Amino acid sequence: MKKILCLLLLMISFSGFSQKNAVLKHPKNIILLIGDGMGAAQVYAGIVANKGHLNIERSQFIGFHKNQATDDFVTDSGAGATALSIGQKSYNGSIGVDSLKKAQPTILEIAEKNGLATGLLATCSITHATPASFIAHQPSRSMVEEIANDFLKTDVDVFIGGGRKHFTKRKDGRNLIDSLKAKNYQIANTIEEVANVKSGKLAGFLADEEQVKISEGRGEQLLKSTKTALNILKQNKKGFFVMIEGSQIDWGGHANDTQYIINEMIDFDKAIGEAFDFADKDGNTLVIVTADHETGGFSLIDADKEGHIEGKFTTKSHTGVMIPVYAYGVGAEAFSGIYFNNQIFDKMLKAFNFKK
């Protein structure tokens, strides 16, 4: 009888222990990866072309977001990324502002306000609509010089991409590189210089305007930039937020170029793999992979055993289809289901346990 009683008490004790540990932790770090223009077909094209596997398949939870802008069924990168960054839907062309053109705090700015390290990486100009939406507040994505100036209004720790000329060859005659140096940024102008930076603040300019395609020799700039950024950002004991964009998947869609999409998708997936590996080692990181919209109305018509794909397109612009959301790590389960794109902001804010 005593043995049975002890066994029951032990079971109750373990039950209470498991219930306590079932409470979700809040991740210290969030890595948000955005494949611009990346719909389900773009992802699967990369999988098939890469002999049946990509890192993105390691995702633990998958959902979909509805991404319509306030003024159009089909969103652009400005409205799409702004919804993700500020938690409110907005109009096409908007950058970090709501539908009334009022600036709203971005998830990057909120993370910064709470003492976290922050970063932005892209394979296009860093002033382009997607990265800009996380750090700038402008009524139009075309205001690239004003967007560049907004970088000086934050303390973002690391940003790497193209667009050097928007900081140096400006209508107002200012050289914002000098201003960045005054704020203790290390300036890197090649991927080798980027990779050599181990700590501190980093501004990496890998092109005067836009980086070249993978097929034109860009190499593993995104992967190396990701490794450098994560190494720097993890040194903040409070944690970090970083947005990493595979920008040119979108450009392949606009060009109706299947191979361009595949090359950029596989390149982007290397950064995804690095983020997942970081989350595995760190144990306190949430990784989210999604897109702002789909581009090209891309579909896969045929493929052979060697991974050669025949693709078809319905447009040279964006489409309004739902976009997959892939999540991995601490709190990943919150991203399953179907929801509006601006709710990703809410989910990230809740994961960090921050208030707007």
The 8 nearest C-alpha neighbors of each residue, nearest first, counted from 0:
[[1, 3, 2, 4, 5, 6, 7, 8],
 [2, 0, 4, 3, 5, 6, 7, 8],
 [1, 3, 5, 0, 4, 6, 7, 8],
 [4, 2, 6, 0, 1, 5, 7, 8],
 [5, 3, 1, 7, 6, 2, 8, 0],
 [6, 4, 8, 2, 7, 3, 9, 1],
 [5, 7, 3, 9, 4, 8, 2, 10],
 [8, 6, 10, 4, 9, 5, 3, 11],
 [9, 7, 11, 5, 10, 6, 12, 4],
 [8, 10, 12, 6, 7, 11, 5, 13],
 [11, 9, 7, 13, 12, 8, 14, 6],
 [12, 10, 14, 8, 9, 13, 15, 7],
 [11, 13, 9, 15, 10, 14, 8, 16],
 [14, 12, 16, 10, 15, 11, 17, 9],
 [15, 13, 11, 17, 12, 16, 10, 18],
 [14, 16, 18, 12, 13, 17, 11, 19],
 [15, 17, 13, 19, 14, 18, 12, 20],
 [18, 16, 20, 14, 19, 15, 21, 13],
 [19, 17, 21, 15, 20, 16, 14, 22],
 [20, 18, 16, 17, 21, 22, 15, 14],
 [19, 21, 17, 22, 18, 16, 23, 15],
 [20, 22, 18, 19, 17, 23, 16, 24],
 [23, 21, 20, 19, 24, 18, 17, 25],
 [24, 22, 21, 25, 330, 20, 329, 26],
 [23, 25, 26, 22, 329, 330, 350, 283],
 [24, 26, 350, 351, 27, 23, 352, 330],
 [27, 25, 283, 284, 28, 329, 285, 351],
 [26, 28, 238, 283, 284, 25, 237, 239],
 [27, 29, 284, 239, 238, 26, 240, 285],
 [30, 28, 285, 240, 284, 286, 31, 239],
 [29, 31, 286, 241, 240, 242, 287, 285],
 [32, 30, 242, 287, 286, 288, 241, 243],
 [31, 33, 288, 243, 244, 242, 287, 289],
 [34, 32, 244, 290, 289, 35, 288, 243],
 [35, 33, 245, 290, 37, 244, 36, 289],
 [34, 36, 246, 249, 290, 37, 33, 291],
 [35, 37, 249, 293, 294, 292, 248, 290],
 [38, 36, 34, 293, 290, 35, 41, 248],
 [39, 37, 293, 41, 40, 322, 36, 42],
 [38, 40, 42, 41, 43, 323, 37, 322],
 [41, 39, 43, 42, 38, 298, 44, 297],
 [42, 40, 44, 38, 39, 43, 37, 45],
 [43, 41, 39, 45, 40, 44, 46, 38],
 [42, 44, 46, 40, 45, 41, 47, 39],
 [45, 43, 41, 47, 46, 42, 40, 48],
 [44, 46, 261, 48, 43, 42, 47, 264],
 [45, 47, 43, 52, 51, 49, 53, 44],
 [46, 48, 51, 44, 306, 49, 50, 45],
 [49, 47, 306, 45, 50, 46, 44, 307],
 [48, 50, 46, 47, 51, 45, 52, 306],
 [51, 49, 48, 47, 306, 52, 46, 305],
 [50, 52, 47, 46, 49, 48, 53, 306],
 [51, 53, 46, 49, 50, 54, 47, 56],
 [54, 52, 46, 55, 56, 268, 49, 51],
 [53, 55, 272, 56, 57, 268, 271, 52],
 [54, 56, 57, 53, 58, 268, 271, 272],
 [57, 55, 54, 58, 53, 52, 59, 46],
 [56, 58, 55, 54, 59, 327, 275, 53],
 [59, 57, 327, 56, 326, 325, 55, 60],
 [58, 60, 327, 326, 57, 61, 331, 325],
 [61, 59, 326, 335, 332, 58, 325, 331],
 [62, 60, 325, 335, 324, 326, 334, 323],
 [61, 63, 335, 336, 324, 323, 337, 334],
 [64, 62, 323, 337, 322, 324, 321, 336],
 [63, 65, 340, 338, 339, 322, 321, 337],
 [66, 64, 339, 321, 340, 338, 67, 322],
 [65, 67, 340, 64, 339, 79, 68, 74],
 [66, 68, 72, 74, 73, 65, 71, 69],
 [69, 67, 74, 71, 90, 70, 89, 78],
 [70, 68, 90, 89, 71, 88, 67, 98],
 [71, 69, 90, 68, 91, 72, 89, 67],
 [70, 72, 68, 73, 69, 74, 67, 91],
 [71, 73, 67, 68, 319, 74, 70, 69],
 [74, 72, 319, 71, 67, 318, 317, 68],
 [75, 73, 68, 67, 79, 91, 78, 71],
 [74, 76, 77, 91, 78, 79, 92, 73],
 [75, 77, 79, 78, 80, 128, 129, 291],
 [78, 76, 92, 128, 93, 79, 80, 75],
 [77, 79, 91, 81, 89, 93, 90, 80],
 [80, 78, 291, 76, 82, 77, 81, 75],
 [79, 81, 83, 129, 82, 77, 78, 76],
 [82, 80, 84, 78, 132, 95, 83, 79],
 [83, 81, 341, 88, 87, 86, 80, 79],
 [84, 82, 341, 80, 344, 81, 86, 343],
 [83, 85, 81, 105, 106, 133, 82, 86],
 [86, 84, 105, 87, 82, 81, 104, 83],
 [87, 85, 341, 344, 82, 83, 84, 342],
 [88, 86, 82, 341, 85, 97, 89, 81],
 [87, 89, 82, 341, 68, 69, 97, 86],
 [88, 90, 98, 97, 69, 78, 68, 87],
 [89, 91, 69, 70, 68, 78, 98, 93],
 [92, 90, 78, 75, 93, 77, 74, 68],
 [91, 93, 77, 139, 140, 78, 90, 94],
 [94, 92, 77, 139, 138, 78, 91, 90],
 [93, 95, 132, 137, 136, 96, 77, 140],
 [96, 94, 136, 132, 81, 135, 102, 103],
 [97, 95, 102, 101, 100, 94, 103, 136],
 [96, 98, 89, 100, 99, 101, 87, 102],
 [97, 99, 89, 100, 90, 96, 88, 69],
 [100, 98, 97, 101, 96, 89, 90, 102],
 [101, 99, 96, 97, 98, 138, 102, 93],
 [100, 102, 96, 97, 99, 103, 98, 136],
 [103, 101, 96, 136, 95, 100, 97, 104],
 [102, 104, 96, 85, 95, 105, 101, 97],
 [105, 103, 85, 108, 109, 106, 102, 355],
 [106, 104, 85, 84, 108, 107, 133, 109],
 [105, 107, 109, 84, 108, 110, 85, 104],
 [108, 106, 110, 105, 109, 133, 111, 117],
 [109, 107, 111, 105, 110, 106, 104, 112],
 [108, 110, 112, 106, 111, 107, 105, 113],
 [109, 111, 107, 113, 115, 108, 112, 106],
 [110, 112, 108, 115, 114, 113, 109, 107],
 [113, 111, 109, 110, 114, 108, 115, 107],
 [114, 112, 110, 111, 115, 109, 353, 237],
 [113, 115, 111, 112, 110, 237, 116, 238],
 [116, 114, 239, 111, 238, 110, 237, 113],
 [115, 117, 239, 232, 235, 156, 111, 238],
 [118, 116, 240, 155, 156, 241, 239, 107],
 [117, 119, 241, 157, 158, 156, 155, 242],
 [118, 120, 158, 242, 241, 243, 157, 130],
 [121, 119, 243, 159, 158, 160, 244, 242],
 [122, 120, 244, 160, 123, 243, 246, 245],
 [121, 123, 246, 160, 245, 210, 221, 244],
 [124, 122, 209, 161, 121, 210, 160, 246],
 [123, 125, 161, 162, 209, 126, 127, 160],
 [124, 126, 160, 127, 161, 162, 130, 123],
 [127, 125, 131, 124, 143, 147, 146, 162],
 [128, 126, 124, 125, 131, 129, 130, 123],
 [129, 127, 77, 131, 140, 76, 130, 132],
 [128, 130, 80, 132, 131, 76, 127, 77],
 [131, 129, 132, 133, 128, 125, 127, 119],
 [132, 130, 128, 126, 135, 133, 134, 129],
 [133, 131, 94, 95, 81, 129, 130, 134],
 [132, 134, 131, 84, 130, 105, 107, 135],
 [133, 135, 131, 132, 150, 107, 105, 149],
 [136, 134, 149, 131, 146, 132, 95, 133],
 [137, 135, 95, 94, 102, 96, 138, 134],
 [136, 138, 94, 139, 135, 95, 96, 93],
 [139, 137, 93, 100, 94, 96, 136, 140],
 [140, 138, 92, 93, 141, 137, 142, 94],
 [139, 141, 92, 142, 128, 94, 93, 77],
 [140, 142, 139, 143, 92, 128, 127, 144],
 [143, 141, 140, 145, 144, 139, 146, 137],
 [142, 144, 146, 145, 141, 126, 147, 165],
 [145, 143, 147, 146, 165, 142, 148, 169],
 [144, 146, 148, 147, 143, 142, 149, 137],
 [145, 147, 143, 149, 144, 148, 135, 126],
 [148, 146, 144, 149, 145, 150, 126, 143],
 [147, 149, 145, 150, 146, 151, 144, 152],
 [150, 148, 146, 152, 151, 135, 147, 145],
 [151, 149, 148, 152, 147, 153, 134, 135],
 [152, 150, 149, 153, 148, 179, 154, 178],
 [151, 153, 149, 150, 154, 148, 135, 134],
 [154, 152, 151, 155, 150, 149, 134, 108],
 [153, 155, 156, 152, 151, 111, 150, 117],
 [154, 156, 117, 153, 157, 118, 116, 158],
 [157, 155, 200, 117, 118, 154, 116, 201],
 [158, 156, 118, 201, 200, 155, 202, 119],
 [157, 159, 119, 202, 118, 120, 203, 201],
 [160, 158, 203, 120, 202, 204, 121, 119],
 [161, 159, 121, 125, 204, 124, 205, 122],
 [160, 162, 124, 206, 205, 209, 204, 123],
 [161, 163, 208, 124, 207, 164, 165, 125],
 [162, 164, 207, 166, 165, 204, 161, 208],
 [163, 165, 167, 168, 207, 166, 162, 208],
 [166, 164, 144, 163, 162, 167, 168, 169],
 [165, 167, 175, 164, 163, 174, 147, 176],
 [168, 166, 174, 164, 169, 165, 175, 163],
 [169, 167, 164, 165, 166, 170, 172, 174],
 [168, 170, 172, 171, 167, 165, 173, 166],
 [169, 171, 172, 168, 173, 144, 165, 167],
 [170, 172, 169, 173, 168, 174, 144, 167],
 [173, 171, 169, 170, 174, 168, 167, 175],
 [174, 172, 171, 175, 169, 167, 166, 168],
 [175, 173, 167, 176, 177, 166, 172, 178],
 [174, 176, 178, 166, 177, 173, 167, 179],
 [175, 177, 179, 178, 174, 180, 166, 167],
 [178, 176, 180, 175, 179, 174, 181, 173],
 [177, 179, 175, 181, 176, 180, 182, 174],
 [180, 178, 176, 182, 181, 177, 184, 175],
 [179, 181, 184, 183, 177, 182, 178, 176],
 [182, 180, 178, 179, 183, 177, 184, 176],
 [181, 183, 179, 180, 184, 178, 151, 154],
 [184, 182, 180, 181, 185, 179, 200, 199],
 [185, 183, 200, 180, 201, 179, 182, 186],
 [184, 186, 201, 200, 202, 183, 187, 180],
 [187, 185, 202, 203, 184, 201, 188, 180],
 [188, 186, 203, 192, 193, 189, 204, 202],
 [187, 189, 204, 205, 203, 192, 186, 190],
 [190, 188, 192, 191, 205, 187, 193, 204],
 [189, 191, 193, 192, 194, 220, 205, 188],
 [192, 190, 194, 189, 193, 195, 187, 188],
 [191, 193, 189, 187, 195, 190, 194, 188],
 [192, 194, 190, 191, 187, 195, 196, 203],
 [195, 193, 191, 192, 196, 227, 190, 223],
 [196, 194, 192, 193, 197, 191, 227, 190],
 [197, 195, 194, 193, 198, 192, 227, 201],
 [196, 198, 231, 195, 230, 227, 199, 194],
 [199, 197, 231, 196, 200, 230, 234, 201],
 [198, 200, 201, 231, 197, 156, 184, 185],
 [201, 199, 184, 156, 157, 185, 183, 198],
 [200, 202, 157, 185, 184, 186, 203, 156],
 [203, 201, 186, 158, 157, 159, 185, 184],
 [202, 204, 159, 187, 188, 186, 158, 201],
 [205, 203, 188, 161, 160, 163, 206, 159],
 [204, 206, 161, 189, 188, 160, 203, 190],
 [207, 205, 161, 208, 210, 209, 204, 162],
 [206, 208, 163, 164, 162, 161, 209, 205],
 [207, 209, 162, 206, 161, 124, 163, 164],
 [210, 208, 123, 161, 124, 206, 162, 211],
 [211, 209, 206, 123, 161, 122, 205, 212],
 [210, 212, 217, 215, 209, 213, 216, 214],
 [213, 211, 215, 214, 217, 210, 216, 247],
 [212, 214, 217, 215, 216, 218, 262, 263],
 [213, 215, 212, 216, 262, 217, 259, 211],
 [216, 214, 212, 213, 211, 217, 218, 210],
 [215, 217, 218, 213, 214, 212, 211, 219],
 [218, 216, 213, 211, 212, 215, 220, 219],
 [217, 219, 216, 220, 213, 221, 214, 215],
 [218, 220, 222, 221, 223, 217, 266, 213],
 [219, 221, 223, 222, 218, 224, 190, 217],
 [222, 220, 224, 223, 219, 225, 270, 122],
 [221, 223, 270, 225, 219, 224, 220, 269],
 [222, 224, 226, 220, 225, 221, 219, 227],
 [223, 225, 221, 227, 222, 226, 220, 228],
 [226, 224, 222, 228, 223, 227, 221, 229],
 [227, 225, 223, 229, 224, 228, 230, 222],
 [228, 226, 224, 230, 225, 229, 194, 223],
 [227, 229, 225, 231, 230, 226, 232, 224],
 [228, 230, 232, 226, 231, 227, 233, 225],
 [229, 231, 227, 228, 233, 232, 226, 197],
 [232, 230, 198, 228, 229, 233, 234, 197],
 [231, 233, 229, 234, 116, 230, 228, 235],
 [234, 232, 235, 230, 231, 229, 238, 239],
 [233, 235, 232, 231, 236, 230, 198, 238],
 [236, 234, 233, 237, 238, 232, 116, 115],
 [235, 237, 238, 234, 233, 115, 239, 27],
 [238, 236, 235, 115, 114, 27, 239, 116],
 [239, 237, 27, 28, 115, 236, 235, 116],
 [238, 240, 116, 115, 28, 117, 232, 29],
 [241, 239, 117, 29, 28, 30, 107, 116],
 [240, 242, 118, 30, 117, 119, 31, 243],
 [241, 243, 31, 119, 32, 30, 120, 118],
 [244, 242, 120, 32, 121, 119, 33, 31],
 [245, 243, 121, 33, 246, 32, 34, 120],
 [246, 244, 34, 267, 122, 247, 35, 121],
 [247, 245, 35, 122, 244, 248, 123, 121],
 [246, 248, 250, 249, 245, 263, 251, 122],
 [249, 247, 260, 251, 263, 250, 246, 36],
 [250, 248, 36, 247, 252, 35, 251, 294],
 [249, 251, 247, 253, 252, 248, 254, 246],
 [250, 252, 260, 259, 254, 256, 248, 249],
 [251, 253, 295, 255, 294, 249, 250, 254],
 [252, 254, 315, 250, 255, 251, 316, 295],
 [253, 255, 251, 256, 252, 250, 315, 295],
 [256, 254, 252, 253, 251, 315, 312, 257],
 [255, 257, 251, 254, 259, 258, 252, 260],
 [258, 256, 260, 259, 310, 261, 255, 251],
 [257, 259, 261, 260, 256, 262, 251, 308],
 [258, 260, 251, 262, 256, 257, 261, 263],
 [261, 259, 251, 248, 257, 263, 258, 262],
 [260, 262, 258, 264, 45, 259, 263, 265],
 [263, 261, 259, 265, 264, 260, 258, 266],
 [262, 264, 266, 248, 260, 265, 261, 267],
 [265, 263, 261, 267, 266, 262, 45, 260],
 [264, 266, 268, 262, 267, 263, 45, 261],
 [265, 267, 263, 268, 264, 269, 262, 270],
 [268, 266, 264, 245, 269, 270, 265, 263],
 [267, 269, 271, 265, 270, 266, 54, 264],
 [270, 268, 272, 271, 267, 266, 222, 273],
 [269, 271, 222, 273, 268, 272, 267, 274],
 [272, 270, 268, 274, 269, 273, 275, 54],
 [273, 271, 269, 275, 54, 270, 274, 276],
 [272, 274, 270, 276, 271, 275, 277, 269],
 [275, 273, 277, 271, 272, 276, 270, 278],
 [274, 276, 278, 272, 277, 273, 271, 279],
 [277, 275, 279, 273, 278, 274, 272, 280],
 [276, 278, 274, 280, 275, 279, 281, 273],
 [279, 277, 284, 275, 281, 276, 280, 282],
 [280, 278, 276, 277, 282, 281, 275, 328],
 [281, 279, 277, 278, 282, 276, 283, 275],
 [280, 282, 278, 283, 279, 277, 284, 276],
 [283, 281, 279, 278, 280, 284, 328, 329],
 [284, 282, 26, 281, 27, 329, 28, 278],
 [283, 285, 28, 278, 26, 329, 29, 328],
 [284, 286, 328, 29, 329, 26, 327, 28],
 [285, 287, 30, 327, 326, 29, 31, 328],
 [288, 286, 326, 31, 325, 32, 30, 327],
 [289, 287, 32, 325, 324, 33, 31, 326],
 [288, 290, 324, 33, 323, 34, 325, 32],
 [291, 289, 33, 34, 35, 37, 292, 36],
 [290, 292, 79, 80, 35, 76, 36, 33],
 [293, 291, 36, 290, 322, 294, 37, 79],
 [294, 292, 36, 38, 37, 318, 317, 295],
 [295, 293, 317, 36, 252, 249, 316, 296],
 [294, 296, 252, 314, 297, 315, 312, 316],
 [295, 297, 313, 312, 314, 294, 318, 298],
 [298, 296, 312, 295, 311, 40, 310, 313],
 [297, 299, 311, 310, 40, 300, 312, 296],
 [298, 300, 310, 301, 309, 311, 40, 297],
 [301, 299, 309, 310, 298, 311, 302, 308],
 [300, 302, 309, 308, 299, 303, 310, 307],
 [303, 301, 308, 307, 309, 306, 304, 300],
 [302, 304, 305, 306, 307, 308, 301, 47],
 [305, 303, 306, 302, 307, 50, 47, 48],
 [304, 306, 303, 307, 50, 48, 302, 47],
 [307, 305, 48, 47, 304, 303, 50, 308],
 [308, 306, 302, 303, 305, 48, 309, 304],
 [309, 307, 302, 301, 306, 310, 303, 48],
 [308, 310, 301, 300, 302, 299, 307, 311],
 [311, 309, 299, 300, 298, 257, 308, 297],
 [310, 312, 298, 297, 299, 300, 309, 313],
 [313, 311, 297, 296, 295, 314, 255, 298],
 [312, 314, 296, 295, 297, 311, 315, 298],
 [315, 313, 295, 316, 312, 296, 317, 253],
 [314, 316, 253, 295, 255, 254, 252, 317],
 [315, 317, 314, 295, 253, 294, 318, 252],
 [318, 316, 294, 293, 295, 73, 292, 319],
 [319, 317, 293, 73, 320, 294, 296, 316],
 [318, 320, 73, 72, 321, 67, 317, 74],
 [321, 319, 318, 322, 293, 65, 292, 66],
 [322, 320, 65, 64, 63, 319, 66, 323],
 [321, 323, 63, 64, 38, 320, 292, 290],
 [324, 322, 63, 62, 289, 325, 64, 39],
 [323, 325, 289, 62, 63, 61, 288, 326],
 [326, 324, 61, 288, 58, 287, 60, 289],
 [327, 325, 287, 331, 60, 58, 286, 59],
 [328, 326, 286, 331, 59, 58, 285, 287],
 [327, 329, 285, 331, 284, 286, 278, 330],
 [328, 330, 285, 331, 26, 284, 283, 24],
 [331, 329, 332, 333, 328, 285, 350, 23],
 [330, 332, 326, 327, 333, 328, 329, 334],
 [331, 333, 334, 330, 60, 335, 326, 59],
 [334, 332, 331, 335, 330, 346, 60, 336],
 [335, 333, 332, 62, 331, 326, 336, 61],
 [334, 336, 62, 61, 60, 333, 332, 337],
 [337, 335, 62, 63, 334, 338, 61, 333],
 [338, 336, 63, 62, 64, 335, 339, 65],
 [337, 339, 64, 65, 63, 340, 336, 342],
 [340, 338, 65, 64, 342, 341, 66, 337],
 [339, 341, 64, 66, 342, 65, 343, 83],
 [342, 340, 86, 82, 83, 343, 87, 339],
 [343, 341, 345, 344, 340, 339, 86, 346],
 [342, 344, 346, 341, 345, 340, 83, 347],
 [345, 343, 86, 347, 342, 83, 346, 341],
 [346, 344, 342, 348, 343, 347, 349, 86],
 [345, 347, 343, 349, 344, 348, 350, 342],
 [348, 346, 350, 344, 349, 345, 343, 351],
 [347, 349, 345, 351, 353, 350, 346, 352],
 [350, 348, 352, 346, 351, 347, 345, 353],
 [349, 351, 347, 25, 352, 348, 346, 26],
 [350, 352, 348, 353, 349, 25, 26, 347],
 [353, 351, 349, 350, 348, 25, 354, 347],
 [354, 352, 351, 348, 349, 355, 109, 350],
 [353, 355, 348, 352, 349, 109, 351, 113],
 [354, 353, 109, 104, 348, 106, 105, 85]]
